[in-house]
Amino acid sequence: MSDASLLWEYRPKLPQDLTMGIGIVGAGDIVRSAHLPAYRIAGFRIIGIYDTDRAKAEALARDFGIETVFESLEQLAAHPDVRIADIAVPAKYQAGVVKVLAGAGKHLLCQKPLAEKYTDARDIVNICRDAGVKAAANQQMRWAPGIQASRTAVKEGWIGEPYQGTVQVHVRTNWETWPWLTQIDTLEVMYHSIHYLDSIRYVLGRKPVSVYADGVRFPGQTSIKGETRTTLHLRYEGDMRGLVSDNHNSVTGQEDWFATFRFDGTEGVVKGTNGVLYNYPAGRADTIALYSHRLDPKGWYEPKLEGRWFPHAFIGTMGELMRAIEEDREPENSTRDNLITMQAVFAAYRSMAEGRIVTLKEIAED
């Protein structure tokens, strides 16, 4: 196999019908910087937007040419042209929003994390199941170009049998950009490394058995309640392992920052960078590199990737939900599938609190 024969599938796939109406719930920074730019690129049809802060919703509607600003969540739910609701609210409010929208028969793209308690996440899945609607989680890093390309490399067998997934991040994050995040006890894993837990299991294609975790703040850090640097060890059945090492407190300039991923297999390696973290939210392009014993000649193959995690990966989460609606199947990023990621998140926090290995099974059985 030559490197020319490698067909990298990493671009988000679009539905056949781009006219499915979308209603946006939430007008925060992530909607402005990622959701709406992505949907504009994809050509998705936005019917309207709702936020409890009407002025913020009106500003987004004006800037992105959205025709309708809804007076209430119930008005959005009743609109006949809204087929899908894109929920972008803090986790503690999501279950209530889901109950209203699912009850109105809307398919849902739920924000991650699904909930701040595992029982609430499970309730969201059950509400959507009972309402008969499709529901997906916005774990959009799965569609970041480098992660999706890695998924292809593993699925195609280019690195042999995968046995290790690793994400390492060393950057400085201004958490004060989102003031409400500075006041919660569960910060870094719940709202950042959740992406890495989800992406590792997505690329490896396996469910982890247990988590051992440690999380602390920067020395003397008092303005933030939750952890800002973490180490997460994922154990799978057999010899497979996962590792996340994440520090958001760099004291150096960006020339020293890094945000890397690596997947090792018995016959090769696929690795790269998450460009958005080098200059969030503008960022730079993702990179990817493959070494495979199947390549002829052997060596590193480094194709140039198009698109970025922000905003292009957001096309992937919504696009997959829309395709699932068209094909009448469960989305790859379904809320039911996301319960596994949430089990890993809550296992990590229990591990931090109790200083022990915690299985996903004990979280699921709570």
N, C-alpha and C positions, 0 to 999 in steps of 0.2 A: 504494500500500500504506500503510495507516495503522498506527500503533503497536499498535492493538487487535488487528490481525490477526496479530501476531507470536506464534507458539506456541513458547515456549522449552522445549525438551526438555533437561533437565539432571538430573532425579532418577534415581538408580540403578534399573535394571530388575531385577525379581525373577524367579526361576524359577517355573514352575507348581507344582513339587514342593518344598516347604520342608522335607521330612522327610529329605532326604539327610543321612546321618550324617557329622559332621565331627570329626576328631581334631586336637588342637592340639599342636604340637611347639614348646616354648619357653614360659616363664612370666615373661618380662621385662616391662619397663615398657610397651613398645608393645602388648603383648597386653592388659595391664590397662587402659590408657588409650584404646585404639582398637579392636583386634580384637573383644574380647568385648563392649564396649558397643555396637558396630555390629551384631554378630550378634544381640544381645538385641533391639535395635530392629527388625531385619528379621524376627525369629522363626525364625532358623536353628537347627538341631538339633545341639547339641554332645554328642558321646558321651563324650569324656574328654580328658585333658591329660597330657602327659609333659614333664618337665624333668630334667636331670641333678641339679639341686638339688630334691630331692623336697619340701622344706619350702615352697619358693616355689610349686610346683605345687599343693600342698595348700591354701595360702592362697588362691590364685585359685579353686580348686574350691569352697572354702567360701564365698567372697565372691560367686561367680556361680552357685552352685547346680549345679555340674558333678558328676555322679554318680561318675565313675571317674577315679582318678589311676593312670596306668599305671606299672608297675614298670620297664619298659624300652621302648625304641623298637620292639623286635621284638614285644612284646606289643601295642602299638598297631597295628603292621602286620598282626598276625594277627587282629585283632578283626573279626568278620564284619559288624558294623553301621557300621564306619568306611569310608565310600566315598571321602571326600576328606580329605587331610591338609593342614593349614595350617601351613607351616613358618615359624617366626619365630626363627631362630638367626643368629649372625654368619656372614658370607659364607664364611669359611674352613672352616666345618663343613658347609655346605649340600650339597656334592656327595656326601659320605658318607651323609647323611640321605636324599637323593633316591634313591641306589642301593638302600637298604633298602626304602623305601616303594614306589618304582616297581616293584621286583621282586615286591612283594606285590600288584601290580595296583591300587594306590591312585592316584586322580587327585590332582594336586598344585597348591597355591597356594604358590609359592616366594617367599621374602623377597627384597627388593631390597637391595643389588645381588646379582645371581646368583652372582658369584664375585669374588675379588680378582685373578684372572688371566683373560684372555680365553679361553685354551685350556680352562680349567675350566668357564667358562660354556658354551662350545660342547659340552663333554662332557655337561653336564646336559641340554642339548637332545637330544643323541643317545641318552642313557640313556632318557629319557622316550619318544622316538620308538620305540626298539627294544622297549620294554616295552608299547607300544600304549596309553599313558595320556594323558589330557589334562593339560597343564601350563601354568599361567599365572604371570606375575610380578606381585608386589604393588606395581605402580606406581600407587598409589591416587590420586595427584594428578589423574590423568585424570578421576576422578569427583568431584573437588572441584566444588561448584556453579558457581563462576565459570569454571573451565576447561571443564566440560562445556557450559555455556551458550555459551562462545566457540566451541567446536567446532560447535554447532548454527548459530551465526551464519555461520560460514565455509561449512559444508555447504549451507546454504540460499541462499548467494550474497548475503547482506544487505550485506556489505562489498565486494562485487565480487571481483576477483582478489587474494588475499592476497599480500603481498610482504615483510612484516616481522613477526617475532615477538620481543617483548622482555619480559624479566623483570628487575626491579630490586628488590633487597632490602637494607635497612639496618636491622639490629637488633642486639641483644646476645644471644648464645647461650651458655648455661652448659654447655659441653661436658663438664664434670666430672660432670654428671648421669649420663653413660655413661662411667665411668672407662676402659674398654678403648679407647674412641675417641681418648682423649688420647695414646695410645701408638702409634698407627699413622701411617705416612708419608703415606697417601692419605686425607685426611679430608673436606674440604668438598665436593669434586666427587663423590667416591665415595658419600658418605652424605647429601648434601643437594641440591646442584645437579643431581644425577642426575635429580631430579624435574623440574627445569626443562628440561633437555635433552630428556627424554621428552615432557613436555607441549607444548613448542614444536613438535616434529615431529608429535605427535598432532593438534594443532589445525590446523597448516598442511597436514597430509596428505601430506608429502613427506619423503624421506630426504635428510639433508644429505650433501654431498660431502666436506667437510673441516672441521677445527677449528683455530683459533689460540687459545691459552690462556695465561693468566698466573695464578699463584697464589702468595700469600705469607701470612705471619702478621702479627699486630699487632706494631709495633716493640717489641723487648725481650721478646716472649712466649716463655717457656722451658718452661712447664708442659705445652705441647701440641706434638707433633712435626709434625703435618701442617698444610696450608694452612687458613687461616680466612677468607680473602677471595680472591675469584676474579673474573676477567673472561674470558668465553668468547665467541668469535665463530664463528658457524656460517655456512658458505657453502654455498649450494645452486646447482644449475644455473640459469642465467638470472639474473634480478634479485632473487630471493628471498634474504633474509638472516635470521639469528637472533642475538640478543645476550642474554647473561646477565651482570649485574653484581651481585655478592653480597658484602656485608660484614657479618660477625657480631661486630663489635667496637665497636659504638656506645658512646660515652662519655656520651651524653645520656639523658634519660628517655624513656619510651615516647611522649610527645607528639611526639617528633621522629622516631620510627621509621616505616618504610614497607615494604610488601611488595606490589608492584604487578606487573600483567601488562598487555600491550597488543599487539593484533594489528591491523596497518594493512592496508587494502586499497585498491584503485583507486576504490572508491565509498563508503568509510566506514571506521569504526574500531569495534572492540569492546575494552573495557578494564575493569579492575576491580582488586580487592584480595584477597589471601589472608589472611583474618581471623585464622587460627590463629596466625600469627607475631607478632601484636601483643601477645599475652599467652599464650604457649604454656604448657601444652597447652589451657587453657580457651578462649582466643581469643575472637573475636567473629565475627559473620556475614560471609560473603563479600559483596562488592558487584560489580555489573556495570552497564555503561553502553554504549549503542550509539548511534552516529551513522551514518546511512545516507542517501545521496541518494535512496533509494527510499522513504523515509518521507514521509508527507504529513500534517501540515506537517513540514518539516525541523526537526531539533533533536535533543537528547539524550533517549533513552528509557532510563529507569533502573528496571527492575522490581525488586521485593524478592525475594531468593532465600531459599529455605528450606534448612536444613541447613548443614553446615560440612565443611571438609576432614577434620578430626578430630572425631567418629569416622565421619561419615556416608559419606565416600568409600570406606571399607573395605567397606561394603555392596556397592559397585560392583564391586570386584575379585573378591570371592567370588561375587557374584551373576552376573557375566559368565561365570565358570568353570562355575557350575552350569547356566546356560542353554546353554552350549556342550555340556555333557554331555547335556542333554535333547535338543538339536537335532543332536547328533553332528557337530559342526563344530569348527574351531579357535577358541579364544577370541581376542577382539580384543587382549588383553594376554598373548598366548601367550609362552612362553619363547623360541620361535623369533623372533617379532617383537622381543622384548627384546634380542636379539643386536645389533640396530642401535643401540639406546641404549647398550649396553655398548661397542660400537665407538667411539661418540662419547666415552664416558668415558675409555677407554684412549688414544684419540687426544689428548684434552686433556692427559693426564699426559705423554705422549710430547712433546707440543708444549711443555709447561712445561720439561721436562728438556733439550730440544734447541733451544729458541728458534726454532721454525719452524712453518709450516703443516703439518699432518699429515692425510692423507686417511683416511677410514674404510676404504677398500679395503686399505691396507697393514696395518691392524690385522686385518682379516678374513683376510688371507692369511698371517698369522704361523703 
